[in-house]
Amino acid sequence: MEFLPPGKRIKKIRKQLKMKQDDFQDENMTRGYFGMIEVGTRKLNKKTARFIAQKLNKKAEELGVELNIDENYLLMSEEDEARNYCEEKLENNPSEGEIREVISIGEKYSLKKSKAEAYKALGDIRYKELKFGEAFISYSEAADVCKEINESFLQGYVNNRLGMCKYNELDYEEALLYYNRARLTAAASKDIEVETNATFNMALCYSRLEMSDEAMESIDLYLSKIQGREDYNEKYIIANILKANCLESKGMLQEAIEILENLVQGFEGIKKMDEAVIYNNIGVFYLEKDELDESLKAFSKSETIRMEYDEEYLSHTIIDKSRVYIKRGLYTEAIILLKLGVDLATRYNDNNYLLRGYYLLIDIYEKLDKHKDVEDIYFKILGIVEKVNNSCEKMKVYLSLTEYYIKQNNMEKALKYLEESKKNNRCS
């Protein structure tokens, strides 16, 4: 794409309309003066630019050409024209090719904000494609440019997204750092939406890290921030689902179940996807209480809803439901469910439940003395954690393999994976 200074821009449009320099002469404009404007030896003022724009628009109308330019367009510098072009591209659902064009233009004309917005847009595309590692790289580029220009508003959004990428790669401690950074940056720029989202995301991370008190503190802060919003009920439900999980991790199972059952009974028009999450969690909590019939009832309700409304998270229900069959010693039924759940988690790049499903399969295969199947799954797990480059999960797998081979009296392989665990001992 070519961007021109005012004089060259006028000349280009004039030639496209097959006009001559003489066509712009009047008592206030000589042909020579107009020529000097085109070559840039005379500066264009607003009055003259308006006169030239009128002439160009009139000729375009005669030719049936849609032009509609004004003096502001003719007065734009190359950088301003490039900036307007980039902004227009980014506002209209750009393709990856258009985004990369904007990045290139941003580099050429030092349009750092446009460049940051373009990297953010590229990150959004990659995130929607569930390519979290690639999305992280794009968001990091955007964050670096934001720091250069002190663009705190965009920086809050980007940091929150960086946290989401790390969360999906199971790196909860790193995700927590980005979420906290997003929360602070958003608060400084008064971006209430990002600040609120980052606060909830911090609660999720604390929950994953089994820091229940910190999670519940973040949930309470989140609830205080959403007071009075139109979507308060929806967000209140989601926050209390997470609170119930925190109570469960503290051993307060009945209190957790009561929170969830009150949500289902207390809200009319509850979203189907939220209802599925609630029943899934109720199923898990009854499972922990060894009330297996009640657990299966809840899982079945969640499964029915998710099959119709929320296939992306159907793997959660199926994998969690398999634990009921494991507890009852019905391993064949559990394996069937786990394989289905693992396939769904793979389809949606849900690493958390993919690993959960694989570890449950390992437990079953070990009970059934299916050692080849155990090994195969450990190597699948290793492939996942190596792909996301998660050192802590990698060390966990190596130590699990070490323990497994010791049980099999295979000391050569046990020592091999013990050494690998030492190399990857980068977890705090």
Secondary structure, DSSP 4 states (H G I P E B T S, - for coil): -----HHHHHHHHHHHTT--GGGG-BTTB-HHHHHHHHHTSSPPPHHHHHHHHHHHHHHHHHHT------HHHHH--HHHHHHHHHHHHHHS---HHHHHHHHHHHHHHT-HHHHHHHHHHHHHHHHHTT-HHHHHHHHHHHHHHHHHHT-HHHHHHHHHHHHHHHHHTT-HHHHHHHHHHHHHHHHHTT-HHHHHHHHHHHHHHHHHTT-HHHHHHHHHHHHHHTTT-TTHHHHHHHHHHHHHHHHHHTT-HHHHHHHHHHHHHH-TT--HHHHHHHHHHHHHHHHHTT-HHHHHHHHHHHHHHHHHH-GGGHHHHHHHHHHHHHHTT-HHHHHHHHHHHHHHHHHTT-HHHHHHHHHHHHHHHHHTT-HHHHHHHHHHHHHHHHHTT-HHHHHHHHHHHHHHHHHTT-HHHHHHHHHHHHHT----
